[in-house]
Amino acid sequence: MADTLAGATPDAAPAVPEYPMPRDMGCPLAPPPALGPLRDGKPVTKVRIWNGSTPWLITRHADQRALLTDPRVSNDDHQPDFPHVNAHRAAIAPHTPKLITNTDAPEHTRLRRSVNAPFLVKRIEAMRPAIQKTVDGLIDTMLAGPNPADLLTALALPLPSLVIADLLGVPYKDHGFFQENSNRALDSSLTAEEASAASRALGQYMDTLFREKLDTPGDDVLSEMAGRVKSGEMAHQEAVNMGVAMLIAGHETTATMISLGTLALLRHPDQLALLRESDDPKFIAGAVEELLRYLSIVHSGLRRVAKEDIEIGDQVIRKGDGLLFDLHAANWDPQAFPASERLDLSRPARQHNAFGYGPHQCLGQNLARLELQVVYGTLYKRVPTLSLAAPIEQLPFNHTGTTYGVKCLPVRW
């Protein structure tokens, strides 16, 4: 028998990859380079997360869609083996009330139904003229101000903050407060105590506002929920926590997509020209879907836990095992999107998983789509000479939040 090196194990198991995986900042818009080989060779594989646990990583588009609609897969983050995104989420999960973000049917169905109506396509589409007016006003202000400017603070953050504040009935004058605390509540680089303090601040703010809606309701989502509380359909604390969740989700992801989508288009001038020259609403809507697919900004993965044993491919996921769904890997799956590494605004990309899939698909997806259609259909026509005012290598990227994007986007015209 051949000798082996001292300390070596002839049949040692391969190392379990760490997750999340590092990006190649030479290609900052692409998914981490290690994801592609995993998806193509081991699409259901164990990875190691921050606390040393080893949930399953699901990377293929078809596998994600099968599991995200499987009733044996749970979104209940109160379970002990749930693969939380960071220590803060793990610490507060046992004390977090039941929301649409952490429940399964039938409780999830009841809660989702209680807030679904304002986000249906017909009601959201009725907001298009108002959103168009807001976008035009923000662009006017940017063009009248300093050149270069930061697109993030000039347009990307104000637009969704204004829209969600108006929809919910939250005073926009408080946007600095809820933006800062939303970011801190989701920042995995902070301590659990720091993130918890931000979450409490948001909860206290929303509770005060909601009590005002109970006394003097208006024409907004919080007032609709106040009516449901009065009729006994919702608990007071359920409504408060739902309001916080919608406030956080309603501005961060869209702001990231506006800025990162613009960066992607400036890096692909041929595709930007197609968008700038088109007046076809269907083409603009399709371009939004392709940018959502290409960027897949929710980079911490969707997280679930198995309620029963599940066979998928040649693997068996055991009851209690955690599952991670990397959306970028699935949206760059060549089996679902040929030449997936290419940004192609003519591609039919609506089947992407950028908003998740199944019963927990993003509640605000119709609103996000509308805001992005208006921005992408307006900005590059209004400012045809828009260009980056700094090399991409110098742009600061956010790696620690729920979404991956730029912390600022300097542009000139």
N, C-alpha and C positions, 0 to 999 in steps of 0.2 A: 504494500500500500504506500502510495506517495506520501511524503512528509507534508504537513501543513504548517503555516507560520504560527508561532506561539500566539495564543489568544484568539486565533481565527476560528470561526465555526463553519465547517464545510457547507452545511445546508441552511445558512442563515437566511431568515426571511428578508425580503427587500424592505428598505426603509419606507416608512409611511410618510407621504408628503405632507408638508405643513400647509394649512389653509387659514386665511387667504394667501394666495401666491403672489410673489412680487412681479410687477410689470417691468417690461423693458422700456425705460424712459427714452430710448432712441426711437421707439414707436409708441408714443403715449396714448394713442387712441385705440390701439389693438388690445385684446385681452392678454392676460399673462401668458407668455409663450409655452409654459408647461401644460396649459389646459388642452391644447389641441391634440398632442400625442396621447394624453389620457383619454380624451373623448373617443379618439379613433382606435385606441388599443384596449383600454380598460374603462369603458364608459360608466361602470358602477364599481367604485373603488373606495377603500377607506382612506381618510385624511385625518390629520391631527390638528385640533383647534387649540385655542388659547389656554384651556384648562387641562390639556393632556388627553381628553377624550377623543375617540376616533369614530365619528359618524361616517356614513356613506356619502360620497360625492356623486351626484347624478349630472352628467354632462351632455347627453344626447337629447336632441329636441323631442323625438318621439317618446323616449323614456320619461322625460319630464312631464309631458302631457298625459301619459298613462297614469303616473303616480299622483300627480296633482289633482286628478279627478277620482282617485281610488278612495273609497270610504274607510279603508284600513289605514290610511295616512292621516295623522292628526295635526292640527295647528294649535293644540292646547299647550301653551308654554308653562303651565303650572306643573307639568309632569317632571319627575326628578331627572330623567335622562334627556330632556329637551336640549338640543345643541344651541344654546344662546350665543348671540353674536359677541358678547363681551361680559366682563365680570359685573358691570353695572346692571345689565339686563337680567343676569342670573340672580343677583341680589334682590331686585325689586319684584321679580316675577311672582313669587308666592303671595305678595301683597297687592298685586295689580288686579283691578276688577275685570270682569269679563267684558270684552269688546268684540267688534267684528274682526279684529286683528289676531285674536288668540282664542277663538271658540270654534267648535264644530257644530254641525246640525244636531238637533233642531234649534239650539240657542243662537247659533250664528244666523240661521235663517230669519229668526224673529228680529234680531238686532239689525240685520242688513235691511230688512223690509222697512224698519222704522226710519231709516235715513236715505233710502234709495231714490225716492221720487224727485228730489231737486237735482239729481245727477243723471236723469234719463235724457236720451238724445234730444227729444223735442224741447225740453226746458233749457237745456244747455245751448242748443242752436239759437234760441231766441235771444241769447246774450251776445251774439256775434256783432251787431252794430255797436253796442256799448264797448266791447273789447276792441273793436277796430278804432273807435274814437280815442280810447285810452292809449293804444299803441301809437297812433298818429301824434298824439300830444307829447308822449315821452320822446319820440324821435325828434319832434320840433324843438323840444327843450335841449336835447343832446346837440343838435346841429347849431343851436344858438350859443352853446357854451364852449368851453375849451376844446381844442383839437390838438393832440389826441385826447381820447376819453376812455374811461373804463366801462365797457359795455355791460359788465355785471351790475354795477351800481346805477348806470344810466337807464337800463331797460330790463335786463334779465331778472333782477330782484324786484324792482317796483311793480312790474306788470302782474305777476301772479299774486303778490302780496295785496295789491289793490283789489284784484278780482276776488280772491278768497275772503278778504275782509268784508267786501260788499255782500258777497253771497251769504256768508255766515251771520253778518250783522255785528262785526267786530270793528271798533274805531281804527281807521288806518293810521291815525296819529300815534298809535301804540306799536307800529310795525317794527321799530327798532328793538323794543322789548321782546316781542315774540320771535323775531328772527334770531336774535342773540341766544335766547334760552332754548329755542328749538335746536339750533346747531349744537349747543352744549349738551343737551339731553341725548343727542345721538352720536356724540364724539367719543370714539373708543379710546382716544389718547388721554382722556380725563379720568380721574379716580371715580369710583362709584359714588363717593360722597358729593363730589362736584356735580356729576351728572344728575344725581338725585335732587340736589338743591334746585337745579334748573327745572326739573320735572315738577317739583312742588310749587315753584313760582308760577309756572304755567297753569297748574291746577287751581291755585288760589285765584289767579287772574280770571280764569274762565268761570269759576264758581261765582265770583262777584258779578261778572257780566250776565251770567245766566239768571241770577236772582232778579236782576233788573228786567230781563225779558219776561220773567214770570209776572212781574207787576205791570209792565208797559210793553207788550209785544209789538213787534213791527212786521215788516214784510221780508223776512229772512229765515234762514235755516234754523238758527238758534230759537227763534220764536216758534217755528213749527214744532221743534222738539219740546219747547215749553208747554205747548198745547197737549202733546202726548203725555207729558208728565202729569198735567192736571187731570187728564182722562184716565190715568192709571196704566197706560200702555208702556211707559218707561219709568224707571226709577230716576230720581234727581241725580244721583251720582253717575249713573249710566250716561245720562245726557251730558253732564259736565265732561266726563272722560272722552266721550265721543267727539265733543267739540274740540278738545285739545288735539286729539288724533287727526281730525280733519284740518285744523289750523296748521299743524306741522306738515302734514303730507301735501297740503294745498299750495305751498309756495316753494319748498326746497327742490323737489324733483323737477318742476317745470323751469325754475330759474337755472338749474344745472343744464337742462336740455337746450335752453335758448343759447347760453354761452358756449357750451361744448359743441352744439350743432353748428353754430356759426364758425367756430374754429375748424371743424371738420370740413365745412364747405370752403373756407378760405384755403385749406390745404388741398382741395380738389376743385380748381377753378373751372374745369370743364363741366362739372356737375352744378356748380354755383351759377354758371351761365345759363344752363337749362332752366333752373328755378327762377332766375331773374327775368328771363324772357317769356315765361309762361303766364298766361292769364286763365288757364284751365283749372278750375277748382279741384277737379278729380286728380290732375297731375300733382297739384300742391299737396292734397291729402295723401297721395301715394308717397310723395317725397318725405312727408312727416313719418310715415310708417317705416320707410327705409332707414331714416336717421335714427329712429328709435331702435330698430334692429341692430344697426351698425355700432351704436354706442353703448346700448344696454347699461345705463348708468348705475343701476342698483347693483353694486359690486360686492356686497357682503353676502349675497346669496339668500334665497328663500330658505326657511328652516322649518322642519317638520319632525315628527317622531312616529314610528310604526306602532299601531295598536294591535296588530297581529303579524304572524310570519307572512312574508310576501316573496314570491319567486319572481325574479326579473332577469332575463338573460340566463347566464350560468351562475348567478349569485342568489343566495337566500338572505333576505333582510329579516332579522329576527324581531319579534315583539320587543319593544323598548329601545330599539336601535334608532339613533338620530339620522336624519337625512338632510343634506344640503343640496340645493338646486342652483348651480351657477348659470345665470341667465345669459351671460355673454358667450359662454361656451356653446350653449344650445343655439343661440342666434347666429353663431358662426359655423354651425354644423353644415358641412357641404351636402349631406344627404337631404337636408331641408331647403338649403339655399346654395345652389351651385355657385362657385367662385365667390364664396361668402366673404372673403377678405376684401372684396372690392366694394366700394361705395357706388351704388348704381341706382339713381333716383327713378329709373324706369322699371325697376324690379317690382313685381308684385310681392310685397313683404308683410302683408297684413297678418299672416300666420305666425309672426314673431311672438316670443314669450316675454317681451320687455315689461308688460304689465302683469306678469304672472299668468296663471291659467286656472280654470276651474272655478269653484264657488268663491274662492278668495281673490279672484282677479280684481285689480285695483278699482275701488269705488269711483275715483275721480278721473278715470281714463278719458271719458268723453270731454270733460272740461280741459284736461291737458292737451288733448288733440286739437280742440278748437283754438286754444291760446297759441299753440305752435303753428297751426295753419295760418293764423292771422299774422304772426311775427315773420315766419319764413316767406309768406306771400307779400309782405309789405317792405321789410327792412332793406332788402338788397335792391329793390326797385327805387325806393326813396333815396338810398345812399349807394349808387352804383360803383363808386370808387372806394368803398370800404375795404380796408386792408389791415393786417396786423401791424401794430406799432412797436413790437418787440419780437425778437426771435423766439420760436416755440421752445427752444432749449432753456430760455430764461423764465418761462411761465411757471408760477407755483401751482401745483396740483394738490387737491385734497384727497389724501389716502385714508383718512381716519373716520370719515362720516359714513352714513348709510349709502350716500351716492358719491360717485367718482366724478370730479369735475375740476375746473380751474377756480382758483381763489380770486383772480382778477383777469380781465381780458382787455388789454390796452389795444385800441383800434384808432385809425386815422382815416380821413377821407379827403 
